[in-house]
Protein backbone atom coordinates (compact mmCIF):
# COMPACT_ATOMS: atom_id res chain seq x y z
CA UNK A 1 0.00 0.00 0.00
CA UNK A 2 1.32 3.44 -0.91
CA UNK A 3 1.89 5.75 2.03
CA UNK A 4 0.58 9.31 2.29
CA UNK A 5 4.06 10.88 2.23
CA UNK A 6 4.99 9.20 -1.05
CA UNK A 7 1.64 10.11 -2.55
CA UNK A 8 2.19 13.78 -1.60
CA UNK A 9 5.67 13.74 -3.19
CA UNK A 10 4.26 12.27 -6.41
CA UNK A 11 1.41 14.79 -6.65
CA UNK A 12 3.79 17.68 -5.95
CA UNK A 13 6.17 16.44 -8.67
CA UNK A 14 3.45 16.29 -11.33
CA UNK A 15 3.70 18.65 -14.30
CA UNK A 16 -0.09 18.76 -14.47
CA UNK A 17 -2.18 20.84 -12.13
CA UNK A 18 -4.01 18.73 -9.58
CA UNK A 19 -6.88 20.08 -7.53
CA UNK A 20 -9.28 18.65 -5.00
CA UNK A 21 -12.59 20.37 -4.41
CA UNK A 22 -15.20 19.59 -1.82
CA UNK A 23 -18.78 19.52 -3.01
CA UNK A 24 -20.87 21.85 -0.86
CA UNK A 25 -24.50 22.23 -1.80
CA UNK A 26 -25.86 22.13 -5.32
CA UNK A 27 -23.40 24.44 -7.07
CA UNK A 28 -20.32 25.07 -4.95
CA UNK A 29 -17.10 23.17 -5.50
CA UNK A 30 -14.75 24.57 -2.88
CA UNK A 31 -11.02 24.11 -3.49
CA UNK A 32 -9.33 22.37 -0.60
CA UNK A 33 -6.05 21.43 -2.32
CA UNK A 34 -3.96 22.58 -5.29
CA UNK A 35 -0.51 21.28 -6.21
CA UNK A 36 2.51 23.42 -7.19
CA UNK A 37 1.93 22.81 -10.93
CA UNK A 38 -1.53 24.38 -10.61
CA UNK A 39 0.05 27.41 -8.94
CA UNK A 40 2.61 27.74 -11.76
CA UNK A 41 -0.05 27.26 -14.44
CA UNK A 42 -2.49 29.83 -13.07
CA UNK A 43 -0.26 32.29 -11.23
CA UNK A 44 -2.36 31.93 -8.07
CA UNK A 45 -0.92 30.69 -4.81
CA UNK A 46 -2.82 28.17 -2.76
CA UNK A 47 -3.20 30.76 0.01
CA UNK A 48 -5.08 33.05 -2.40
CA UNK A 49 -7.58 30.50 -3.67
CA UNK A 50 -8.16 27.74 -1.15
CA UNK A 51 -11.71 27.59 0.21
CA UNK A 52 -13.07 29.45 -2.81
CA UNK A 53 -15.34 28.17 -5.54
CA UNK A 54 -13.16 27.11 -8.48
CA UNK A 55 -15.26 29.09 -11.01
CA UNK A 56 -12.97 32.11 -10.60
CA UNK A 57 -10.75 30.51 -13.26
CA UNK A 58 -13.33 31.26 -15.95
CA UNK A 59 -13.57 34.93 -14.92
CA UNK A 60 -16.70 36.18 -16.74
CA UNK A 61 -16.32 33.62 -19.54
CA UNK A 62 -19.04 31.21 -18.38
CA UNK A 63 -20.87 30.58 -21.67
CA UNK A 64 -18.43 27.87 -22.76
CA UNK A 65 -20.04 24.65 -23.97
CA UNK A 66 -17.53 22.58 -21.99
CA UNK A 67 -18.81 24.05 -18.72
CA UNK A 68 -22.26 22.58 -19.37
CA UNK A 69 -20.72 19.15 -19.95
CA UNK A 70 -18.71 19.47 -16.75
CA UNK A 71 -21.75 20.54 -14.70
CA UNK A 72 -23.79 17.60 -16.03
CA UNK A 73 -21.03 15.11 -15.23
CA UNK A 74 -20.62 16.43 -11.69
CA UNK A 75 -24.37 16.49 -11.04
CA UNK A 76 -24.50 12.82 -11.97
CA UNK A 77 -21.48 11.95 -9.83
CA UNK A 78 -19.49 11.00 -12.90
CA UNK A 79 -16.34 12.08 -14.65
CA UNK A 80 -15.43 13.92 -17.84
CA UNK A 81 -12.57 15.36 -19.85
CA UNK A 82 -13.11 18.73 -21.51
CA UNK A 83 -11.04 21.57 -22.92
CA UNK A 84 -12.00 25.00 -21.69
CA UNK A 85 -10.66 28.51 -21.58
CA UNK A 86 -9.40 29.63 -18.18
CA UNK A 87 -7.68 32.81 -17.06
CA UNK A 88 -4.45 33.27 -15.18
CA UNK A 89 -4.13 35.63 -12.26
CA UNK A 90 -2.75 38.30 -14.61
CA UNK A 91 -5.85 37.94 -16.82
CA UNK A 92 -4.24 36.13 -19.74
CA UNK A 93 -6.35 33.30 -21.14
CA UNK A 94 -5.08 29.75 -21.46
CA UNK A 95 -6.65 26.54 -22.71
CA UNK A 96 -7.00 23.85 -20.12
CA UNK A 97 -7.67 20.17 -20.73
CA UNK A 98 -9.48 19.28 -17.55
CA UNK A 99 -10.14 15.73 -16.39
CA UNK A 100 -12.61 15.58 -13.52
CA UNK A 101 -13.67 12.66 -11.37
CA UNK A 102 -16.14 12.50 -8.52
CA UNK A 103 -15.00 10.67 -5.39
CA UNK A 104 -17.25 9.71 -2.48
CA UNK A 105 -15.69 9.21 0.91
CA UNK A 106 -17.57 6.23 2.29
CA UNK A 107 -16.65 7.02 5.89
CA UNK A 108 -18.35 10.42 6.03
CA UNK A 109 -20.43 10.42 2.83
CA UNK A 110 -18.73 13.62 1.63
CA UNK A 111 -18.28 14.10 -2.10
CA UNK A 112 -15.01 15.39 -3.53
CA UNK A 113 -13.97 16.31 -7.03
CA UNK A 114 -10.48 15.58 -8.29
CA UNK A 115 -9.29 17.61 -11.24
CA UNK A 116 -6.19 17.15 -13.35
CA UNK A 117 -5.37 20.13 -15.54
CA UNK A 118 -3.05 20.28 -18.51
CA UNK A 119 -2.24 23.55 -20.26
CA UNK A 120 -2.98 22.84 -23.94
CA UNK A 121 -2.80 26.45 -25.15
CA UNK A 122 -0.06 25.72 -27.70
CA UNK A 123 -2.02 22.81 -29.18
CA UNK A 124 -5.31 24.75 -29.33
CA UNK A 125 -3.65 27.75 -30.98
CA UNK A 126 -2.00 25.44 -33.51
CA UNK A 127 -5.38 23.83 -34.28
CA UNK A 128 -6.95 27.26 -34.69
CA UNK A 129 -4.15 28.31 -37.04
CA UNK A 130 -4.56 25.13 -39.12
CA UNK A 131 -8.32 25.73 -39.33
CA UNK A 132 -7.70 29.30 -40.51
CA UNK A 133 -5.18 28.14 -43.11
CA UNK A 134 -7.59 25.46 -44.34
CA UNK A 135 -10.29 28.10 -44.73
CA UNK A 136 -7.91 30.37 -46.66
CA UNK A 137 -6.90 27.48 -48.93
CA UNK A 138 -10.58 26.71 -49.62
CA UNK A 139 -11.20 30.37 -50.49
CA UNK A 140 -8.19 30.41 -52.83
CA UNK A 141 -9.36 27.19 -54.48
CA UNK A 142 -12.81 28.73 -55.02
CA UNK A 143 -11.22 31.85 -56.54
CA UNK A 144 -9.05 29.69 -58.81
CA UNK A 145 -12.07 27.67 -59.93
CA UNK A 146 -13.96 30.89 -60.67
CA UNK A 147 -10.99 32.22 -62.67
CA UNK A 148 -10.79 28.99 -64.66
CA UNK A 149 -14.51 29.18 -65.37
CA UNK A 150 -14.21 32.83 -66.41
CA UNK A 151 -11.16 32.12 -68.61
CA UNK A 152 -12.96 29.15 -70.19
CA UNK A 153 -15.96 31.35 -70.98
CA UNK A 154 -13.70 34.04 -72.48
CA UNK A 155 -12.05 31.48 -74.78
CA UNK A 156 -15.39 30.24 -76.10
CA UNK A 157 -16.72 33.76 -76.76
CA UNK A 158 -13.63 34.92 -78.69
Buried (B, 14 or more C-beta within 10 A) or exposed (E): EEEEEEEEEEBEEEEBBBBBBBBEEEEEBBBBBBBBBBBEBBBBEBEEBBEBBBEBBBEEEEEBEBBEBBEEBBEEEEBBBBBBBBBBBEEEEBBBBBBBBBBEEEEEEEBBBBBBBBBBBEEBEEEEEEEEEEEEEEEEEEEEEEEEEEEEEEEEEE
